[in-house]
Amino acid sequence: MSYSAIFETSAQNQIILLKNIFEQNNVRYRIFDEAANTNFALGVRIEVHDNDKKRAEALLRENGFLDGSASKESAVSMSKFWLWLVIALICVIFAAFFINMFMRG
C-alpha cells in the first residue's frame, strides 16, 4: 500500500477537519507527527492512499484547503458576514435609542 503526502499543516483545527472530511468520504489516510504536535508549530504531514489521491485533492479544493474556487467563496462570505454584523449593530443602536426616547416620555 502506497501513500502520498497531500497536505501539511500545524493547525489543530485543520487536522480535525481533514480527519472528519476523509472519514466521511471513506478516504484512506494517515497522519505523521501528530503526537509530537502540541502547542508548537511543528507541522503535520497528511498522506492519502494513492488510489484515493484524486478524490482527496478534490475534497481539499472543495473545502478551501487547496487553491480553488472554495477559498474565493469563503473570502466573499467573510466580507458578507462583517457587512451584516455592522448592519445588525447599527439596527441595535437605533432600536436602543428609540426605546430610550419613548421611555422618557
URBEL-V418102 format. One record per residue. N is the residue number from 1. RES is the residue in one letter. SS is DSSP state (h for helix, s for strand, l for the rest). PSI is psi as a letter, one per 30 degrees, with the letter a starting at -180 (* if undefined). D_LAST is the distance of its C-alpha to the last C-alpha in Angstrom with 1 decimal. Layout:
n & res & ss & psi & d_last
N & RES & SS & PSI & D_LAST
N & RES & SS & PSI & D_LAST
//
This chain:
n & res & ss & psi & d_last
1 & M & l & k & 78.6
2 & S & l & k & 77.4
3 & Y & s & k & 73.8
4 & S & s & k & 72.3
5 & A & s & k & 69.5
6 & I & s & f & 66.5
7 & F & s & k & 63.6
8 & E & s & k & 63.0
9 & T & s & l & 59.9
10 & S & l & g & 58.7
11 & A & l & k & 55.2
12 & Q & h & e & 55.0
13 & N & h & e & 52.3
14 & Q & h & e & 54.7
15 & I & h & e & 57.5
16 & I & h & e & 55.6
17 & L & h & e & 54.4
18 & L & h & e & 58.0
19 & K & h & e & 59.4
20 & N & h & e & 57.0
21 & I & h & e & 57.7
22 & F & h & e & 61.5
23 & E & h & e & 61.6
24 & Q & h & f & 59.7
25 & N & l & g & 62.0
26 & N & l & h & 65.2
27 & V & l & k & 66.1
28 & R & l & k & 68.6
29 & Y & s & l & 67.4
30 & R & s & l & 68.0
31 & I & s & k & 66.2
32 & F & s & k & 68.0
33 & D & l & g & 66.9
34 & E & l & e & 63.9
35 & A & l & e & 65.0
36 & A & l & f & 65.3
37 & N & l & j & 61.8
38 & T & l & c & 59.6
39 & N & l & g & 57.0
40 & F & l & k & 59.4
41 & A & l & i & 59.5
42 & L & l & e & 63.0
43 & G & l & k & 62.8
44 & V & s & k & 63.6
45 & R & s & k & 65.9
46 & I & s & k & 65.4
47 & E & s & k & 68.4
48 & V & s & l & 68.9
49 & H & s & k & 72.0
50 & D & h & e & 73.8
51 & N & h & f & 73.7
52 & D & h & g & 69.8
53 & K & h & e & 69.3
54 & K & h & e & 68.3
55 & R & h & e & 65.9
56 & A & h & e & 64.4
57 & E & h & e & 64.0
58 & A & h & e & 62.3
59 & L & h & e & 59.9
60 & L & h & e & 59.2
61 & R & h & e & 58.5
62 & E & h & e & 56.2
63 & N & l & g & 54.1
64 & G & l & g & 53.9
65 & F & l & f & 56.5
66 & L & l & l & 59.0
67 & D & l & k & 58.5
68 & G & l & a & 57.6
69 & S & h & f & 54.9
70 & A & h & e & 52.8
71 & S & h & e & 52.1
72 & K & h & e & 50.8
73 & E & h & e & 48.5
74 & S & h & e & 47.0
75 & A & h & e & 46.2
76 & V & h & e & 44.5
77 & S & h & e & 42.5
78 & M & h & e & 41.4
79 & S & h & e & 40.1
80 & K & h & e & 38.2
81 & F & h & e & 36.8
82 & W & h & e & 35.5
83 & L & h & e & 34.1
84 & W & h & e & 32.2
85 & L & h & e & 31.0
86 & V & h & e & 29.5
87 & I & h & e & 27.9
88 & A & h & e & 26.4
89 & L & h & e & 25.1
90 & I & h & e & 23.4
91 & C & h & e & 21.8
92 & V & h & e & 20.5
93 & I & h & e & 19.1
94 & F & h & e & 17.3
95 & A & h & e & 16.0
96 & A & h & e & 14.8
97 & F & h & e & 13.1
98 & F & h & e & 11.3
99 & I & h & e & 10.3
100 & N & h & e & 9.1
101 & M & h & e & 7.1
102 & F & h & f & 5.5
103 & M & h & f & 5.4
104 & R & h & f & 3.7
105 & G & l & * & 0.0
//
